[in-house]
Amino acid sequence: MRPTIGNGIISRVNGTPLKQIPARLIEWALPYWTRGEAGRQTPQDLFRVLYLGWLAAFVLKVLGSSWDVSWHFKWLRDDLAPPHLLNTVGTVIAVALTIVHWYTGYGVDRTSSRLIVWGTGVFLIAIPLDLINHRVNGIDITAWSPSHALLYIGTALMLAGAIRGWYLGSGRYAEITRGRRALVLGGLFAFFLENVHFPELQQEYGVLELASWDRGQPYAEPTLLEFAANQMGQAVDRAMVLKFSLPIPDVVYALYAGVVGVAVLVFARVMVGRRYTATAIAGAYVAYRCLIWPLLVGGGFPPSAVPFFLLLAGLAVDLAFLVPIKQLRPLMGAVLATAGVYGGLLAQDRVLEAPPYAPQAWPVALAALVVVWYAVEWFTGRKGLTAAAAEDRIAMETRTAETEGTAEHGTSRDAGSDAESEAASGAASAPAAVSEAASGAGSETGSETGSEVTPAPAAVSKPRP
């Protein structure tokens, strides 16, 4: 028997002793464990549980990875460090959800399932490669290394699959309101922005690490600096700390944020469709960084520069969508966003602290963003991944469901009427049949027999309808 749609799992858990909750959850989940193709109809309570699971997995992965970067700028690497364990819990949840989607087909279409499966596969392959890389090359604190890049790519594919699955599936349930659909979709894009921006933490931590050395109070422990110096084959001095903290060319930071980071915000604005979507997502990420900053520093870990300039980039994206001429939007938006990124970094560098960003590279960032923005709008329009397309799809599915419901109701009424007519017709023909039978019998057996059977028609002459 299937759980009650919408609150099946809640009704099974409410009032249940803590020890019995796992058994109740298994009891709820087992009926769904059937092989199926991606795209099969998914009960609402199962759909909600699956995507709550994805949100929980990404929350744990983000917390673990944020702590991990700060940890690596202070201590020597440890495979069993607490940040790694926290990240591992999130990964285990993600792997479990991937298996559920792949085996049952619930909660995703075919493309979403493939994105999630491929992303999980790339991520799992990257883990042993990263361990081997550290065994061979030592610390490898650079967040931009190939093995680390595979981790980001795998996570990005998982997120892309979850975003598509929620975008296509959440509109099928009337209980999931339009506001909730937009909120969860925006939250998934915030995780996507965090994942894309994650390599930039190398520079955001590195610039303050170098400043701490210049003050004579390095954040990194002496054992970490000595290990890095031995690995580089040089003394522990400023040149070594510079190479340790900021090994990436200065041009990368703003160029990457101004093209790839802004592209994520454009994607989000197109798919969510709400005004100020990009600003809200950038603001959520910056707010998260501001929230964990005192927690990490209070725990004795190094601080980082917070990318406040992303707020201006998000605002620029939202302002661009006010341009009425769609063909001009990528050009106008790229100009505004590039100004927001480079202007914001300039202001942040003057007022607070910002990583090196090579301001002279802004024309390259502008040209690249124009191309990428056009590509994003073309792709989302061609694939039907816009907010307007989602609303049209929901309206069409609603009309189809109503039409099918009306047709089924009409068919059942027609079938009932036909059955009643046949019953009445059959009942009406019964007296005639009995009369004929009686007449035939009377002619054969005589008047006595006929007088005995003539009352029979009277007994059935008024059949019940």
C-alpha positions in Angstrom: 0.0 0.0 0.0 1.4 3.4 -1.0 1.9 6.1 1.6 -0.5 9.0 1.7 0.5 11.5 -1.0 1.9 14.7 0.4 2.4 13.8 4.0 3.0 10.0 3.9 6.4 10.1 5.5 5.3 12.7 8.1 2.3 10.7 9.1 4.5 7.6 9.6 7.1 9.5 11.7 5.0 11.8 13.9 4.7 10.5 17.4 7.1 7.7 16.7 9.7 6.9 19.4 13.2 7.8 18.3 14.4 4.1 18.1 11.6 3.2 15.7 12.1 6.1 13.3 14.6 4.2 11.1 12.2 1.2 10.8 9.3 3.5 9.9 11.4 5.3 7.3 12.4 2.0 5.7 8.7 0.9 5.8 7.8 4.1 4.0 10.6 3.8 1.4 10.5 0.1 0.5 7.3 0.2 -1.7 9.1 2.8 -3.9 12.1 0.6 -4.5 11.1 -0.8 -7.9 13.0 -0.6 -11.2 11.7 2.0 -13.5 12.6 4.3 -16.3 13.5 8.0 -15.7 10.5 10.2 -16.0 8.0 7.9 -14.3 5.3 9.6 -12.3 6.6 10.4 -8.8 4.4 10.7 -5.7 4.6 14.1 -4.2 5.9 13.0 -0.8 8.7 11.1 -2.5 9.6 14.0 -4.7 9.9 16.3 -1.8 12.0 13.9 0.2 14.4 13.4 -2.7 15.1 17.1 -3.2 15.2 17.7 0.6 17.9 15.1 0.5 19.8 17.0 -2.2 19.6 20.2 -0.3 20.9 18.4 2.8 23.8 16.8 0.9 24.9 20.1 -0.6 24.7 21.9 2.7 27.0 19.4 4.3 29.4 19.5 1.3 29.5 23.3 1.3 30.2 23.4 5.1 32.8 20.8 4.8 34.6 22.3 1.8 34.5 25.8 3.3 36.1 24.5 6.5 38.6 22.4 4.5 40.1 25.4 2.7 40.7 27.3 5.9 42.1 24.1 7.5 44.6 23.7 4.7 45.9 27.2 5.1 46.8 26.4 8.8 47.6 22.7 9.2 49.3 19.9 7.2 46.9 17.8 5.2 45.1 14.9 6.9 42.8 12.5 5.0 40.7 12.1 8.2 40.5 15.8 9.1 37.0 16.8 10.4 36.2 18.9 7.3 36.9 15.8 5.1 34.5 13.7 7.2 31.8 16.3 7.1 32.2 16.5 3.3 32.1 12.7 3.1 28.7 12.6 4.8 27.3 14.9 2.2 28.9 12.8 -0.5 27.4 9.6 0.9 23.9 11.2 0.8 24.5 12.3 -2.8 25.6 8.9 -3.9 22.5 7.3 -2.3 20.2 9.7 -4.0 22.0 9.1 -7.3 21.4 5.3 -7.0 17.7 5.9 -6.1 17.2 8.2 -9.2 19.1 5.8 -11.5 17.4 2.6 -10.3 13.8 3.7 -9.7 13.6 6.6 -12.3 11.7 8.7 -9.7 12.1 12.5 -9.5 14.1 13.0 -12.7 13.8 12.9 -16.4 16.4 11.0 -18.5 18.7 14.0 -19.0 18.6 14.9 -15.3 19.4 11.3 -14.4 22.4 11.2 -16.8 23.8 14.5 -15.4 23.5 13.3 -11.8 25.0 9.8 -12.6 27.9 11.3 -14.6 28.6 13.9 -12.0 28.7 11.4 -9.2 30.9 9.2 -11.2 33.4 12.0 -12.0 33.4 13.0 -8.4 34.1 9.5 -7.1 36.8 9.0 -9.7 38.4 12.3 -8.6 38.7 11.3 -5.0 41.4 8.6 -5.4 43.1 10.6 -8.1 43.3 13.5 -5.6 44.7 11.2 -2.9 47.3 9.9 -5.3 48.2 13.4 -6.3 48.8 14.4 -2.7 51.0 11.2 -2.2 53.1 12.1 -5.2 53.2 15.9 -5.2 52.9 16.6 -1.5 50.6 19.4 -0.2 49.2 20.6 -3.5 47.3 23.3 -1.7 46.4 24.9 -5.0 42.6 24.8 -5.4 43.2 25.0 -9.2 44.9 21.6 -9.6 43.5 19.1 -12.1 42.4 16.6 -9.5 40.5 19.4 -7.6 39.0 20.5 -10.9 37.5 17.1 -11.4 35.8 17.4 -8.0 34.2 20.8 -9.0 33.2 19.4 -12.4 31.5 16.4 -10.8 29.7 18.5 -8.3 28.6 20.9 -11.0 27.1 18.0 -13.1 25.3 16.7 -10.0 23.9 20.2 -9.3 22.9 20.7 -13.0 20.9 17.4 -12.8 19.2 18.4 -9.5 18.4 21.8 -10.9 16.8 20.4 -14.1 15.0 17.7 -12.1 13.4 20.3 -9.7 12.7 22.8 -12.5 10.8 20.2 -14.6 9.2 18.2 -11.8 8.1 20.7 -9.1 5.4 22.3 -11.3 3.4 19.1 -11.4 2.3 19.3 -7.8 -0.3 21.9 -6.9 0.8 21.8 -3.2 4.3 23.1 -4.2 3.6 26.8 -4.7 5.2 29.0 -7.3 7.1 30.8 -4.5 8.5 27.6 -3.1 9.5 26.4 -6.5 11.4 29.6 -7.1 13.0 29.5 -3.6 14.3 25.9 -4.0 15.5 26.6 -7.5 17.3 29.7 -6.4 18.9 27.8 -3.5 20.2 25.2 -5.9 21.7 27.9 -8.0 23.3 29.4 -4.9 25.0 26.1 -4.3 26.1 26.1 -8.0 27.6 29.6 -7.6 29.5 28.4 -4.5 30.9 25.4 -6.3 31.9 27.6 -9.3 33.5 30.2 -7.1 35.2 27.7 -4.8 38.7 27.7 -6.6 38.8 31.5 -6.1 39.1 30.8 -2.3 42.8 30.0 -3.1 43.4 33.7 -3.8 40.9 35.0 -1.1 42.8 33.1 1.6 46.2 33.5 0.0 46.2 37.3 0.0 45.6 37.4 3.7 48.1 34.6 4.4 50.8 36.7 2.6 49.7 39.8 4.6 50.0 37.8 7.9 53.6 36.9 6.9 54.4 40.5 6.2 53.1 41.4 9.7 55.4 38.8 11.2 52.4 36.7 12.4 51.7 34.0 9.8 48.5 32.2 10.0 50.0 28.9 8.8 51.6 26.7 11.4 55.5 26.5 11.2 55.2 22.8 10.3 53.1 23.6 7.3 55.5 26.3 6.1 58.5 24.1 6.6 56.9 21.2 4.7 56.0 23.6 1.9 59.5 25.0 1.8 61.1 21.6 1.7 58.7 20.6 -1.1 59.7 23.7 -3.1 63.4 23.2 -2.3 63.9 26.7 -0.8 64.0 28.5 2.5 61.0 29.7 4.4 60.9 33.3 3.2 58.5 35.7 1.6 59.1 34.4 -1.9 58.2 30.9 -0.7 55.1 32.2 1.1 54.1 34.1 -2.0 54.4 30.9 -4.1 52.6 28.9 -1.4 49.7 31.4 -1.0 49.2 32.9 -4.5 50.5 30.5 -7.1 47.9 31.6 -9.7 48.4 34.5 -12.1 46.7 37.7 -11.0 44.6 37.9 -14.2 42.6 34.7 -13.3 40.7 36.0 -10.3 38.5 38.7 -11.8 38.4 37.2 -15.3 37.0 33.9 -13.9 34.5 35.6 -11.6 33.4 38.1 -14.3 32.7 35.4 -16.9 32.0 32.0 -15.3 30.5 33.4 -12.0 28.3 35.9 -13.9 27.2 33.2 -16.3 25.8 31.2 -13.4 23.8 34.3 -12.3 22.5 34.8 -15.8 21.4 31.2 -16.0 19.6 31.5 -12.6 17.8 34.7 -13.7 16.6 33.1 -16.9 15.3 29.9 -15.2 13.9 31.3 -12.0 12.4 34.3 -13.7 11.9 36.5 -10.6 13.1 40.1 -10.5 16.3 40.4 -8.5 17.0 36.7 -8.6 20.7 37.2 -9.4 21.1 39.8 -6.7 19.4 37.5 -4.2 21.6 34.5 -5.1 24.8 36.5 -5.0 23.6 38.1 -1.7 22.9 34.6 -0.2 26.4 33.4 -1.1 28.1 36.6 0.3 25.9 36.4 3.4 27.0 32.8 3.9 30.7 33.8 3.7 30.1 36.5 6.2 28.4 34.1 8.5 31.1 31.5 8.5 33.9 34.0 8.7 33.7 34.7 12.4 33.0 31.1 13.1 36.2 30.0 11.4 38.3 32.8 12.8 36.9 32.3 16.2 37.9 28.6 16.0 41.5 29.7 15.3 41.5 29.3 11.5 42.8 31.9 9.0 40.4 34.5 7.7 39.6 35.1 4.0 38.7 38.1 1.8 34.9 38.0 1.2 33.8 38.6 -2.5 31.5 41.5 -1.8 31.9 42.6 -5.5 29.5 39.7 -6.4 26.7 41.8 -5.1 27.3 44.4 -7.8 27.6 41.6 -10.4 24.2 40.2 -9.4 22.6 43.6 -9.4 24.0 44.2 -12.9 22.5 41.0 -14.2 19.1 41.9 -12.8 19.2 45.4 -14.2 20.1 44.0 -17.7 16.9 42.0 -17.7 15.0 45.3 -17.5 16.2 46.1 -21.0 13.1 45.6 -23.3 15.1 44.6 -26.4 16.2 41.0 -25.8 18.9 41.1 -28.5 20.7 44.0 -26.7 20.5 42.5 -23.2 23.7 40.4 -23.4 25.7 43.4 -24.5 24.2 45.8 -22.0 24.4 43.2 -19.2 28.0 42.4 -20.0 29.0 46.0 -19.7 27.2 46.4 -16.4 28.5 43.2 -14.9 32.1 43.8 -16.0 31.9 47.2 -14.4 30.4 45.7 -11.3 33.1 43.1 -11.0 36.2 45.3 -11.7 34.7 48.4 -10.1 33.7 46.4 -7.0 37.1 44.8 -6.7 38.7 48.3 -6.9 36.5 49.6 -4.1 36.9 46.5 -2.0 40.7 46.7 -2.4 40.6 50.3 -1.2 38.3 49.8 1.7 38.9 46.2 2.9 41.1 43.6 1.1 40.9 42.0 -2.3 43.0 39.4 -4.1 45.2 40.6 -7.0 43.0 40.9 -10.0 44.9 42.6 -13.0 42.4 45.4 -13.7 43.9 45.9 -17.2 42.3 42.6 -18.3 38.7 44.0 -18.2 38.3 44.2 -22.0 39.0 40.5 -22.3 36.4 39.8 -19.6 33.9 42.0 -21.3 34.3 40.4 -24.7 34.2 36.9 -23.2 31.1 37.7 -21.1 29.2 39.0 -24.1 29.7 35.7 -26.0 28.9 33.6 -23.0 25.7 35.6 -22.2 24.4 35.2 -25.7 25.2 31.5 -25.5 23.3 31.1 -22.2 20.2 32.9 -23.5 20.3 30.9 -26.8 20.7 27.6 -25.0 18.0 28.2 -22.4 15.6 29.4 -25.1 16.3 26.5 -27.4 16.0 23.9 -24.7 12.9 25.4 -23.1 14.6 26.1 -19.8 13.2 29.6 -19.2 10.8 30.6 -16.5 8.1 31.4 -19.1 8.5 28.0 -20.7 8.1 26.4 -17.2 4.8 28.3 -16.7 3.5 27.3 -20.1 4.4 23.7 -19.4 2.6 23.8 -16.1 -0.5 25.4 -17.6 -0.5 22.8 -20.4 -0.2 19.9 -18.0 -3.0 21.3 -15.9 -5.3 21.7 -18.9 -4.4 18.1 -20.0 -5.2 16.7 -16.6 -8.5 18.6 -16.4 -9.5 17.4 -19.9 -8.6 13.8 -19.1 -10.6 14.1 -15.8 -13.6 15.5 -17.6 -13.4 12.8 -20.3 -13.2 10.1 -17.7 -16.1 11.5 -15.8 -18.2 11.7 -19.0 -17.3 8.2 -20.0 -18.3 6.8 -16.7 -21.6 8.7 -16.8 -22.3 7.4 -20.4 -21.4 3.9 -19.3 -23.8 4.2 -16.4 -26.6 5.5 -18.6 -26.1 2.7 -21.1 -26.2 0.1 -18.4 -29.4 1.5 -17.0 -31.0 1.6 -20.4 -30.0 -2.0 -21.1 -31.3 -3.1 -17.7 -34.6 -1.3 -18.3 -35.0 -2.7 -21.8 -34.3 -6.2 -20.6 -36.8 -5.9 -17.8 -39.4 -4.5 -20.1 -39.0 -7.4 -22.5 -39.4 -10.0 -19.7 -43.3 -9.8 -19.5 -43.6 -10.4 -23.2 -41.4 -13.3 -23.1 -43.2 -14.8 -20.2 -46.6 -14.2 -21.9 -45.4 -15.9 -25.1 -44.2 -18.8 -23.0 -47.4 -19.0 -21.1 -49.5 -18.9 -24.3 -47.5 -21.7 -25.8 -47.9 -23.8 -22.7 -51.6 -23.1 -22.6 -52.3 -24.2 -26.1 -50.5 -27.5 -25.5 -51.8 -28.4 -22.0 -55.4 -27.2 -22.0 -57.5 -24.5 -20.3 -56.7 -25.7 -16.8 -53.0 -25.4 -17.3 -53.4 -22.1 -19.0 -55.5 -20.7 -16.1 -52.8 -21.7 -13.7 -50.0 -19.9 -15.6 -51.8 -16.8 -16.7 -51.1 -14.9 -13.4 -47.4 -15.2 -14.0 -47.1 -12.1 -16.3 -48.9 -10.0 -13.7 -46.2 -10.9 -11.2 -43.4 -9.4 -13.4 -45.4 -6.8 -15.2 -43.9 -4.0 -13.0 -40.2 -4.7 -12.9 -37.9 -2.7 -10.7 -36.0 -0.2 -12.7 
